[in-house]
Amino acid sequence: MTEPRAERSRVTISDPRVMRALAHPARLAITEHLSGLEGGATATECAEIVGLSPSATSYHLRELAKAGLVEQAPSRGDARERVWRTVSPSWTIDAGRTTEPEAQAAERALIEAWLARDLERSRDWLRRAPHEPPEWYAATRLADSQLLLTAAELTELNDAVDRLLEPYRKRSRVNPPAGARTVAIQYKAVPLD
């Protein structure tokens, strides 16, 4: 049982040190896994998700804690086990329009790590697709649309997408219907030159 806590909404990451701490495939996977769990998880449970040993996963959890992205959660009753949870269910990057090379490099490294994870998920789907049930194959979408928008319209569209996704978020969805699966939605809205 976990104690109730005030849930912070989205954390904005602007510190280059925090961006560098998160710019690692295992750490991205750990924070994503923890963000989907209300009560948190142990290093051993996270290790099963990221494919590392519990000791390596514990190291990554400690580094994420130093960066302020995860914290120790209340024990589940066995004081020997260390349970971890995210400090927020989601995060966004904002290094601002800085000219500081360190901040730019850290932001770029984190975004590139996130994009690599996104690409690997799509490739994994393509490998598995022929073996998926027909209804899941038909429901899946890989799409690219080019829109003509102002910055204000893009902000409005982003907010609308967030509102549309909110009721389905893994962490907060209560009693999902039978057959529900975790689905990754990667959303990018970037201006083209």
Backbone as a chain_set.jsonl record, in Angstrom:
{"seq": "MTEPRAERSRVTISDPRVMRALAHPARLAITEHLSGLEGGATATECAEIVGLSPSATSYHLRELAKAGLVEQAPSRGDARERVWRTVSPSWTIDAGRTTEPEAQAAERALIEAWLARDLERSRDWLRRAPHEPPEWYAATRLADSQLLLTAAELTELNDAVDRLLEPYRKRSRVNPPAGARTVAIQYKAVPLD", "coords": {"N": [[0.852, -1.183, 0.0], [0.567, 2.193, -0.808], [1.278, 5.48, 0.362], [-0.914, 8.289, 0.063], [-0.155, 11.001, -2.139], [0.497, 14.327, -3.203], [0.166, 14.721, -6.55], [2.384, 15.81, -8.918], [1.968, 17.563, -11.94], [3.101, 17.76, -15.149], [6.596, 17.697, -15.374], [8.975, 20.137, -16.089], [11.959, 19.995, -17.712], [14.902, 21.672, -17.589], [17.464, 21.859, -16.811], [20.728, 21.136, -17.757], [22.207, 19.069, -16.555], [20.27, 17.323, -15.565], [19.01, 16.605, -17.942], [21.114, 15.223, -19.193], [21.346, 13.096, -17.418], [19.016, 11.704, -17.912], [19.237, 10.988, -20.553], [19.633, 8.275, -21.563], [19.123, 5.011, -22.735], [18.202, 2.952, -20.913], [17.436, 4.438, -18.691], [15.441, 6.068, -19.706], [13.568, 4.065, -20.268], [13.111, 3.069, -17.691], [11.999, 5.326, -16.331], [9.734, 5.657, -17.88], [8.4, 3.226, -17.388], [7.961, 3.407, -14.596], [6.353, 5.66, -14.554], [3.945, 4.722, -15.379], [2.941, 3.34, -13.278], [1.135, 3.343, -10.291], [1.974, 2.701, -7.677], [4.731, 2.392, -7.803], [7.92, 0.642, -8.25], [10.34, -1.971, -7.683], [13.957, -2.2, -7.999], [14.545, -4.71, -9.019], [12.128, -5.404, -10.263], [12.025, -3.379, -12.197], [14.301, -4.072, -13.608], [13.538, -6.313, -15.053], [12.024, -5.135, -17.031], [13.811, -3.429, -18.409], [15.834, -5.118, -19.152], [18.259, -5.48, -17.813], [20.62, -6.254, -15.17], [19.504, -6.471, -11.719], [21.277, -4.997, -10.072], [22.579, -3.239, -11.857], [20.354, -1.844, -12.744], [19.55, -0.711, -10.354], [21.644, 1.091, -9.976], [21.099, 2.879, -12.099], [18.615, 3.834, -11.222], [19.378, 5.185, -8.882], [20.916, 7.231, -10.022], [18.937, 8.572, -11.469], [17.438, 9.411, -9.3], [19.245, 11.195, -8.081], [19.119, 13.17, -9.976], [16.623, 14.089, -9.523], [14.371, 12.929, -10.666], [13.21, 10.517, -9.979], [12.049, 8.985, -6.943], [12.358, 7.526, -3.664], [9.806, 5.341, -2.776], [7.137, 4.661, -0.415], [7.588, 1.69, 1.521], [6.375, -1.588, 0.719], [5.701, -3.094, 2.812], [7.676, -4.938, 3.417], [10.471, -4.03, 4.801], [12.966, -4.36, 3.754], [12.955, -4.201, 1.011], [13.403, -1.818, -1.578], [11.405, 0.54, -2.909], [10.686, 2.372, -5.807], [9.508, 5.398, -7.312], [8.213, 7.65, -9.819], [8.664, 11.201, -9.779], [6.891, 12.63, -11.128], [4.272, 11.986, -13.481], [4.862, 12.627, -16.119], [7.104, 14.363, -18.353], [8.666, 17.236, -19.835], [10.885, 18.884, -22.114], [12.731, 21.842, -21.78], [15.034, 23.755, -22.676], [15.076, 26.256, -23.308], [15.723, 29.115, -25.336], [18.444, 29.055, -25.326], [21.871, 29.988, -25.754], [23.843, 28.626, -24.724], [26.258, 26.251, -25.048], [26.504, 23.806, -23.591], [23.918, 23.311, -22.547], [22.457, 23.146, -24.932], [23.676, 20.895, -26.115], [23.043, 18.905, -24.235], [20.251, 18.898, -24.352], [19.895, 18.114, -27.013], [21.085, 15.543, -26.928], [19.318, 14.172, -25.202], [16.882, 14.321, -26.616], [17.628, 12.937, -28.938], [18.121, 10.385, -27.858], [15.54, 9.739, -27.022], [14.189, 9.775, -29.493], [15.525, 7.662, -30.78], [14.628, 5.524, -29.243], [11.927, 5.631, -29.865], [12.024, 5.036, -32.629], [13.055, 2.411, -32.507], [10.93, 1.1, -31.276], [8.999, 1.244, -33.302], [10.251, -0.317, -35.258], [10.33, -2.743, -33.88], [7.603, -3.274, -33.766], [7.101, -3.709, -36.512], [8.509, -6.086, -36.895], [7.008, -7.825, -35.309], [4.436, -7.589, -36.303], [3.286, -9.406, -38.33], [2.508, -11.523, -36.736], [0.657, -10.657, -34.981], [-2.699, -10.351, -33.606], [-5.409, -10.007, -35.957], [-7.158, -7.808, -35.441], [-5.604, -6.069, -33.925], [-3.558, -5.532, -35.68], [-4.96, -4.173, -37.688], [-5.839, -1.957, -36.245], [-3.578, -0.514, -35.669], [-1.499, 2.288, -36.395], [0.772, 3.935, -38.435], [1.645, 6.978, -39.292], [2.055, 9.986, -41.19], [1.567, 13.335, -41.347], [1.346, 16.416, -43.009], [0.773, 19.601, -41.998], [-0.614, 22.893, -42.299], [-0.016, 25.446, -40.337], [-0.307, 28.098, -37.87], [1.83, 29.244, -35.188], [0.236, 29.604, -32.919], [-2.004, 28.051, -33.612], [-0.795, 25.526, -33.711], [-0.09, 25.192, -31.029], [-2.668, 25.085, -29.942], [-3.594, 22.733, -31.209], [-1.792, 20.837, -30.118], [-2.565, 20.974, -27.405], [-5.171, 20.005, -27.65], [-4.705, 17.369, -28.496], [-3.423, 16.374, -26.206], [-5.589, 16.519, -24.388], [-7.308, 14.666, -25.587], [-5.883, 12.254, -25.292], [-5.704, 11.95, -22.534], [-7.811, 10.496, -20.952], [-7.068, 7.867, -21.398], [-4.602, 7.305, -20.367], [-2.163, 5.194, -19.014], [-1.388, 5.189, -16.287], [-3.482, 6.441, -14.911], [-5.821, 5.25, -15.702], [-8.658, 3.645, -14.731], [-9.879, 0.439, -14.18], [-9.565, -0.735, -16.942], [-10.958, -1.949, -20.054], [-11.44, -5.47, -20.795], [-8.864, -7.063, -22.601], [-7.412, -4.821, -23.148], [-4.348, -3.283, -24.032], [-1.026, -2.085, -23.418], [-0.19, 0.703, -25.223], [2.001, 2.493, -27.235], [2.099, 5.836, -27.939], [3.616, 7.936, -29.978], [4.125, 11.203, -30.339], [4.903, 13.826, -32.35], [5.378, 17.146, -33.164], [6.695, 19.132, -35.289], [8.05, 22.009, -36.849], [8.616, 22.203, -40.362], [11.24, 23.023, -42.615]], "CA": [[0.0, 0.0, 0.0], [1.347, 3.425, -0.832], [0.59, 6.608, 0.974], [-1.304, 9.262, -0.94], [0.721, 12.156, -2.268], [0.06, 15.275, -4.215], [0.809, 14.372, -7.822], [2.751, 16.927, -9.771], [1.629, 17.255, -13.319], [4.269, 17.584, -16.002], [7.836, 18.342, -14.953], [9.736, 20.737, -17.176], [13.394, 19.801, -17.495], [15.705, 22.692, -18.255], [18.824, 21.726, -16.297], [21.515, 20.217, -18.592], [22.617, 17.906, -15.757], [19.114, 16.418, -15.521], [18.837, 16.084, -19.304], [22.153, 14.206, -19.43], [21.023, 11.928, -16.59], [17.895, 10.982, -18.517], [19.563, 10.64, -21.945], [20.173, 6.914, -21.598], [17.976, 4.138, -23.04], [17.67, 2.27, -19.734], [16.789, 5.413, -17.809], [14.166, 6.417, -20.34], [12.653, 2.93, -20.07], [12.76, 3.007, -16.267], [11.059, 6.4, -15.995], [8.467, 5.367, -18.547], [7.74, 2.144, -16.648], [7.499, 3.917, -13.308], [5.284, 6.649, -14.737], [2.696, 3.999, -15.597], [2.574, 2.609, -12.066], [0.751, 4.194, -9.178], [2.709, 2.395, -6.454], [6.165, 2.282, -8.009], [8.487, -0.683, -8.502], [11.689, -2.187, -7.169], [14.996, -2.319, -9.025], [14.389, -6.031, -9.632], [10.98, -5.332, -11.175], [12.43, -2.531, -13.331], [15.318, -4.801, -14.369], [12.835, -7.174, -16.002], [11.538, -4.276, -18.12], [14.917, -2.855, -19.194], [16.759, -6.164, -19.58], [19.543, -5.361, -17.125], [20.634, -6.881, -13.851], [18.966, -5.587, -10.685], [22.286, -4.066, -9.559], [22.747, -2.184, -12.864], [19.127, -1.052, -12.713], [19.616, 0.064, -9.118], [22.551, 2.212, -10.252], [20.371, 3.856, -12.916], [17.597, 4.446, -10.362], [20.057, 6.149, -8.009], [21.287, 8.392, -10.852], [17.69, 9.294, -11.718], [17.077, 10.065, -8.036], [20.142, 12.359, -7.941], [18.632, 14.192, -10.909], [15.305, 14.534, -9.083], [13.323, 12.391, -11.524], [12.539, 9.45, -9.233], [12.245, 9.054, -5.499], [12.007, 6.298, -2.97], [8.388, 5.284, -2.404], [6.933, 3.899, 0.819], [7.755, 0.246, 1.415], [5.132, -2.361, 0.596], [5.563, -3.927, 4.001], [8.976, -5.541, 3.678], [11.384, -2.883, 4.9], [14.209, -4.646, 3.035], [12.855, -3.855, -0.397], [13.365, -0.388, -1.884], [10.448, 0.814, -3.984], [10.923, 3.658, -6.447], [8.415, 5.969, -8.096], [8.568, 8.902, -10.475], [8.157, 12.385, -9.083], [5.82, 13.141, -11.981], [3.962, 10.999, -14.508], [5.366, 13.014, -17.432], [8.078, 15.453, -18.374], [8.922, 17.909, -21.102], [12.206, 19.513, -22.134], [12.748, 23.256, -22.14], [16.329, 24.388, -22.456], [14.902, 27.639, -23.727], [16.444, 29.492, -26.545], [19.771, 29.344, -24.817], [23.029, 29.854, -26.647], [24.824, 27.887, -23.936], [26.523, 24.983, -25.739], [26.258, 22.65, -22.717], [22.472, 23.074, -22.5], [22.047, 22.693, -26.264], [24.158, 19.523, -26.314], [22.277, 18.018, -23.359], [18.907, 18.793, -24.917], [20.015, 17.316, -28.239], [21.35, 14.147, -26.544], [18.095, 13.59, -24.654], [15.908, 14.158, -27.7], [18.102, 11.865, -29.814], [17.881, 9.112, -27.169], [14.096, 9.499, -27.07], [13.838, 9.437, -30.876], [16.05, 6.319, -31.059], [13.702, 4.597, -28.593], [10.722, 5.681, -30.69], [12.302, 4.3, -33.861], [13.179, 0.99, -32.176], [9.572, 0.584, -31.043], [8.358, 1.052, -34.609], [10.89, -1.484, -35.875], [9.865, -3.921, -33.143], [6.245, -3.544, -34.24], [7.172, -4.286, -37.854], [8.946, -7.491, -36.754], [5.939, -8.596, -34.676], [3.138, -7.354, -36.955], [2.65, -10.571, -38.966], [2.061, -12.486, -35.725], [-0.33, -10.002, -34.12], [-4.089, -10.608, -33.981], [-5.841, -9.11, -37.047], [-7.764, -6.558, -34.972], [-4.526, -5.168, -33.496], [-2.863, -5.105, -36.905], [-5.81, -3.182, -38.355], [-5.981, -0.761, -35.407], [-2.3, 0.183, -35.573], [-1.308, 3.312, -37.421], [2.003, 4.703, -38.593], [1.183, 8.0, -40.228], [2.765, 11.258, -41.244], [0.716, 14.352, -41.957], [1.896, 17.757, -43.044], [-0.289, 20.571, -41.775], [-0.235, 24.283, -42.474], [-0.497, 26.024, -39.083], [0.433, 29.142, -37.177], [2.321, 28.774, -33.889], [-0.921, 29.548, -32.015], [-2.807, 26.885, -33.989], [-0.06, 24.33, -33.302], [-0.269, 25.093, -29.577], [-4.048, 24.636, -29.742], [-3.648, 21.339, -31.627], [-1.079, 20.056, -29.099], [-3.424, 20.909, -26.22], [-6.311, 19.129, -27.974], [-4.202, 15.993, -28.489], [-3.24, 16.024, -24.793], [-6.912, 16.271, -23.796], [-7.83, 13.446, -26.186], [-5.169, 11.102, -24.751], [-5.764, 11.917, -21.068], [-8.604, 9.429, -20.313], [-6.517, 6.548, -21.683], [-3.252, 7.174, -19.808], [-2.006, 3.941, -18.26], [-1.283, 5.42, -14.845], [-4.717, 6.901, -14.287], [-7.009, 4.548, -16.2], [-9.218, 2.725, -13.745], [-10.658, -0.647, -14.762], [-9.606, -0.768, -18.411], [-11.726, -3.093, -20.538], [-10.707, -6.698, -21.096], [-8.168, -7.019, -23.876], [-6.63, -3.586, -23.293], [-2.896, -3.45, -24.039], [-0.263, -0.843, -23.397], [0.074, 1.176, -26.582], [2.86, 3.672, -27.251], [1.726, 6.888, -28.885], [4.688, 8.915, -30.1], [3.568, 12.374, -31.006], [5.879, 14.874, -32.601], [4.865, 18.221, -34.003], [7.868, 19.98, -35.52], [7.991, 22.765, -38.101], [9.536, 21.826, -41.445], [11.821, 24.211, -43.23]], "C": [[0.886, 1.229, 0.0], [0.555, 4.538, -0.187], [0.219, 7.611, -0.106], [-0.319, 10.425, -0.971], [0.144, 13.082, -3.321], [0.857, 14.992, -5.484], [1.124, 15.647, -8.589], [2.36, 16.568, -11.187], [2.92, 17.069, -14.102], [5.449, 18.36, -15.442], [8.528, 18.904, -16.19], [11.219, 20.639, -16.829], [14.154, 20.844, -18.298], [17.177, 22.623, -17.838], [19.606, 20.723, -17.155], [21.951, 18.954, -17.843], [21.496, 16.869, -15.715], [18.876, 15.803, -16.9], [19.859, 14.993, -19.592], [21.863, 12.942, -18.623], [19.934, 11.076, -17.232], [18.219, 10.453, -19.911], [20.272, 9.299, -22.049], [18.991, 5.975, -21.827], [17.371, 3.45, -21.816], [16.921, 3.24, -18.831], [15.476, 5.91, -18.4], [13.138, 5.316, -20.115], [12.199, 2.836, -18.615], [11.74, 4.085, -15.919], [9.71, 6.173, -16.663], [7.695, 4.28, -17.784], [7.162, 2.665, -15.329], [6.351, 4.911, -13.463], [3.937, 5.977, -14.97], [2.194, 3.256, -14.38], [2.234, 3.567, -10.94], [1.642, 3.959, -7.959], [4.209, 2.281, -6.606], [6.6, 0.85, -8.234], [9.874, -0.756, -7.898], [12.676, -2.237, -8.33], [14.879, -3.659, -9.74], [13.237, -6.03, -10.628], [11.318, -4.482, -12.403], [13.44, -3.253, -14.214], [14.678, -5.716, -15.403], [12.366, -6.379, -17.22], [12.691, -3.829, -19.014], [15.946, -3.884, -19.635], [18.16, -6.038, -19.003], [19.473, -6.125, -15.812], [20.01, -5.932, -12.83], [20.008, -4.589, -10.156], [22.54, -2.934, -10.558], [21.527, -1.261, -12.873], [19.087, -0.185, -11.465], [20.523, 1.284, -9.285], [21.817, 3.289, -11.048], [19.284, 4.557, -12.101], [18.224, 5.487, -9.431], [20.467, 7.407, -8.784], [20.043, 9.227, -11.183], [17.227, 10.021, -10.457], [17.953, 11.295, -7.796], [19.68, 13.508, -8.823], [17.242, 14.691, -10.541], [14.146, 14.01, -9.907], [12.567, 11.225, -10.899], [12.844, 9.646, -7.753], [11.877, 7.718, -4.883], [10.552, 6.4, -2.522], [8.268, 4.542, -1.079], [7.055, 2.398, 0.556], [6.397, -0.43, 1.317], [4.932, -3.287, 1.788], [6.856, -4.61, 4.377], [10.006, -4.417, 3.651], [12.685, -3.113, 4.139], [14.138, -4.233, 1.577], [12.736, -2.34, -0.563], [12.47, -0.204, -3.101], [10.707, 2.227, -4.491], [9.678, 4.095, -7.201], [8.906, 7.244, -8.767], [8.03, 10.061, -9.644], [7.015, 13.011, -9.87], [5.525, 12.094, -13.053], [4.465, 11.376, -15.901], [6.331, 14.188, -17.307], [8.166, 16.037, -19.769], [10.274, 18.611, -20.989], [12.045, 20.974, -22.512], [14.093, 23.849, -21.758], [16.25, 25.847, -22.867], [15.645, 27.911, -25.02], [17.852, 29.886, -26.156], [20.827, 29.222, -25.905], [24.145, 29.098, -25.934], [25.05, 26.515, -24.573], [26.222, 23.748, -24.888], [24.768, 22.303, -22.672], [21.968, 22.572, -23.847], [22.456, 21.249, -26.506], [23.359, 18.534, -25.469], [20.864, 17.817, -23.893], [18.92, 17.904, -26.163], [20.223, 15.831, -27.902], [20.09, 13.466, -26.015], [17.06, 13.357, -25.752], [16.337, 13.033, -28.637], [17.906, 10.495, -29.166], [16.4, 8.751, -27.217], [13.666, 9.092, -28.478], [14.335, 8.039, -31.255], [15.128, 5.262, -30.446], [12.407, 4.508, -29.398], [10.908, 4.859, -31.96], [12.401, 2.795, -33.596], [11.812, 0.368, -31.904], [8.848, 0.329, -32.361], [8.944, -0.156, -35.325], [10.449, -2.775, -35.203], [8.451, -4.287, -33.589], [6.28, -4.21, -35.611], [7.609, -5.752, -37.813], [7.817, -8.371, -36.215], [4.631, -8.571, -35.446], [2.521, -8.591, -37.596], [2.066, -11.576, -37.969], [1.02, -11.9, -34.772], [-1.745, -10.396, -34.543], [-4.55, -9.587, -35.029], [-6.412, -7.783, -36.561], [-6.707, -5.557, -34.49], [-3.736, -4.671, -34.706], [-3.655, -3.989, -37.597], [-5.903, -1.878, -37.563], [-4.707, 0.077, -35.338], [-2.153, 1.19, -36.701], [0.09, 3.909, -37.306], [1.668, 5.729, -39.664], [2.053, 9.244, -40.133], [1.858, 12.239, -41.971], [1.449, 15.684, -41.939], [0.738, 18.736, -42.99], [0.258, 21.973, -42.033], [-0.848, 25.054, -41.308], [0.315, 27.244, -38.682], [0.939, 28.555, -35.868], [1.161, 28.652, -32.896], [-1.804, 28.342, -32.331], [-2.119, 25.59, -33.584], [-0.177, 24.12, -31.798], [-1.654, 24.568, -29.252], [-4.198, 23.157, -30.105], [-2.965, 20.437, -30.597], [-1.926, 19.894, -27.842], [-4.612, 19.975, -26.454], [-5.886, 17.665, -27.971], [-3.998, 15.528, -27.052], [-4.574, 15.696, -24.132], [-7.519, 14.964, -24.318], [-7.19, 12.197, -25.571], [-5.403, 10.899, -23.25], [-6.595, 10.77, -20.483], [-8.019, 8.025, -20.484], [-5.14, 6.321, -21.051], [-3.189, 5.994, -18.849], [-2.058, 4.168, -16.753], [-2.63, 5.723, -14.205], [-5.966, 6.162, -14.755], [-7.448, 3.489, -15.201], [-10.079, 1.704, -14.481], [-10.719, -0.606, -16.287], [-10.372, -2.011, -18.877], [-10.834, -4.303, -20.805], [-10.077, -6.574, -22.474], [-7.355, -5.753, -24.097], [-5.143, -3.906, -23.195], [-2.241, -2.086, -23.898], [0.104, -0.502, -24.83], [0.931, 2.434, -26.473], [2.376, 4.624, -28.342], [2.889, 7.873, -28.894], [4.153, 10.056, -30.938], [4.668, 13.416, -31.141], [5.215, 15.904, -33.495], [6.004, 19.212, -34.172], [7.726, 20.726, -36.85], [9.018, 22.249, -39.108], [10.057, 23.102, -42.077], [11.304, 24.36, -44.646]], "O": [[1.863, 1.287, 0.747], [-0.676, 4.537, -0.191], [0.95, 7.77, -1.083], [0.273, 10.781, 0.048], [-0.599, 12.663, -4.208], [2.088, 15.024, -5.473], [0.24, 16.457, -8.868], [2.417, 15.403, -11.583], [3.755, 16.256, -13.706], [5.323, 19.53, -15.081], [8.648, 18.225, -17.209], [11.669, 21.133, -15.795], [14.062, 20.895, -19.524], [18.031, 23.262, -18.453], [19.19, 19.57, -17.272], [22.052, 17.884, -18.443], [21.753, 15.669, -15.82], [18.575, 14.615, -17.009], [19.521, 13.957, -20.166], [22.111, 11.834, -19.099], [19.942, 9.852, -17.099], [17.534, 9.554, -20.399], [21.386, 9.213, -22.567], [17.956, 6.126, -21.178], [16.148, 3.373, -21.697], [15.882, 2.892, -18.27], [14.512, 6.144, -17.672], [11.979, 5.593, -19.809], [11.032, 2.553, -18.344], [10.727, 3.796, -15.282], [8.666, 6.463, -16.08], [6.49, 4.401, -17.565], [6.009, 2.39, -14.996], [5.477, 4.994, -12.6], [2.894, 6.602, -14.777], [1.145, 2.613, -14.429], [2.984, 4.507, -10.675], [2.025, 4.912, -7.28], [4.904, 2.087, -5.609], [5.772, -0.047, -8.391], [10.506, 0.268, -7.635], [12.282, -2.308, -9.494], [15.094, -3.731, -10.95], [13.356, -6.592, -11.716], [10.938, -4.827, -13.522], [13.441, -3.072, -15.431], [15.206, -5.88, -16.503], [12.323, -6.915, -18.327], [12.569, -3.847, -20.239], [16.843, -3.561, -20.413], [19.135, -6.445, -19.634], [18.408, -6.581, -15.397], [19.987, -4.721, -13.047], [19.659, -3.456, -9.827], [22.701, -1.784, -10.15], [21.661, -0.044, -12.996], [18.634, 0.958, -11.519], [20.211, 2.371, -8.799], [21.898, 4.472, -10.718], [19.059, 5.754, -12.278], [17.651, 6.556, -9.223], [20.375, 8.518, -8.262], [20.102, 10.457, -11.175], [16.686, 11.124, -10.538], [17.453, 12.33, -7.354], [19.829, 14.676, -8.465], [16.73, 15.616, -11.172], [13.052, 14.573, -9.864], [11.413, 10.973, -11.247], [13.764, 10.369, -7.372], [11.187, 6.896, -5.486], [10.127, 7.411, -1.964], [9.208, 3.864, -0.665], [6.668, 1.909, -0.505], [5.391, 0.105, 1.784], [4.074, -4.169, 1.755], [7.106, -4.84, 5.561], [10.361, -3.918, 2.583], [13.434, -2.166, 3.9], [15.168, -3.943, 0.969], [12.055, -1.67, 0.213], [12.746, -0.728, -4.18], [10.92, 3.154, -3.71], [8.895, 3.268, -7.667], [9.891, 7.844, -8.338], [7.06, 9.911, -8.901], [6.261, 13.827, -9.34], [6.433, 11.388, -13.489], [4.492, 10.521, -16.786], [6.363, 14.896, -16.301], [7.784, 15.404, -20.753], [10.743, 18.894, -19.886], [11.315, 21.308, -23.446], [14.267, 24.377, -20.66], [17.234, 26.581, -22.785], [16.125, 26.996, -25.69], [18.38, 30.907, -26.596], [20.683, 28.447, -26.851], [25.246, 28.946, -26.463], [24.126, 25.703, -24.629], [25.735, 22.746, -25.412], [24.401, 21.131, -22.752], [21.138, 21.665, -23.896], [21.674, 20.463, -27.041], [23.033, 17.444, -25.937], [20.344, 16.702, -23.887], [18.052, 17.048, -26.335], [19.607, 14.963, -28.521], [19.824, 12.31, -26.346], [16.433, 12.299, -25.8], [15.497, 12.253, -29.087], [17.559, 9.536, -29.856], [16.046, 7.591, -27.427], [12.868, 8.169, -28.64], [13.646, 7.311, -31.97], [14.877, 4.225, -31.06], [11.861, 3.421, -29.585], [10.036, 4.069, -32.321], [11.886, 1.994, -34.376], [11.573, -0.782, -32.273], [8.165, -0.683, -32.515], [8.21, -0.933, -35.935], [10.22, -3.782, -35.872], [8.135, -5.463, -33.768], [5.557, -5.179, -35.844], [7.134, -6.565, -38.605], [7.684, -9.527, -36.616], [3.793, -9.453, -35.256], [1.323, -8.817, -37.424], [1.217, -12.389, -38.335], [0.559, -12.583, -33.858], [-1.972, -10.739, -35.703], [-4.129, -8.431, -34.993], [-6.186, -6.746, -37.185], [-6.887, -4.347, -34.626], [-3.301, -3.52, -34.74], [-3.085, -2.989, -38.034], [-6.031, -0.806, -38.154], [-4.759, 1.254, -34.983], [-2.624, 0.97, -37.817], [0.526, 4.327, -36.233], [1.433, 5.372, -40.819], [2.696, 9.502, -39.116], [1.435, 11.98, -43.097], [2.098, 16.029, -40.952], [-0.162, 18.704, -43.829], [1.468, 22.192, -41.984], [-2.056, 25.291, -41.285], [1.464, 27.409, -39.091], [0.512, 27.468, -35.478], [1.112, 27.699, -32.117], [-2.3, 27.682, -31.418], [-2.786, 24.648, -33.156], [-0.344, 22.989, -31.342], [-1.807, 23.704, -28.388], [-4.859, 22.409, -29.386], [-3.501, 19.387, -30.242], [-1.998, 18.803, -27.276], [-5.01, 19.239, -25.552], [-6.63, 16.808, -27.492], [-4.363, 14.402, -26.712], [-4.682, 14.712, -23.4], [-8.171, 14.24, -23.566], [-7.871, 11.196, -25.353], [-5.304, 9.774, -22.759], [-6.109, 10.108, -19.566], [-8.431, 7.096, -19.789], [-4.574, 5.238, -21.196], [-4.053, 5.824, -17.988], [-2.708, 3.411, -16.032], [-2.889, 5.305, -13.076], [-7.059, 6.424, -14.253], [-6.702, 2.565, -14.875], [-10.912, 2.07, -15.31], [-11.797, -0.46, -16.863], [-10.423, -3.013, -18.163], [-9.628, -4.169, -21.012], [-10.688, -6.041, -23.401], [-6.681, -5.62, -25.119], [-4.732, -4.714, -22.363], [-2.839, -1.061, -24.223], [0.647, -1.333, -25.557], [0.613, 3.338, -25.699], [2.263, 4.252, -29.51], [3.114, 8.572, -27.906], [3.78, 9.882, -32.098], [5.28, 13.826, -30.155], [4.561, 15.553, -34.477], [6.248, 20.04, -33.294], [7.329, 20.138, -37.855], [10.143, 21.903, -38.746], [9.386, 24.134, -42.068], [11.675, 25.305, -45.343]]}, "num_chains": 1, "name": "protein.A"}
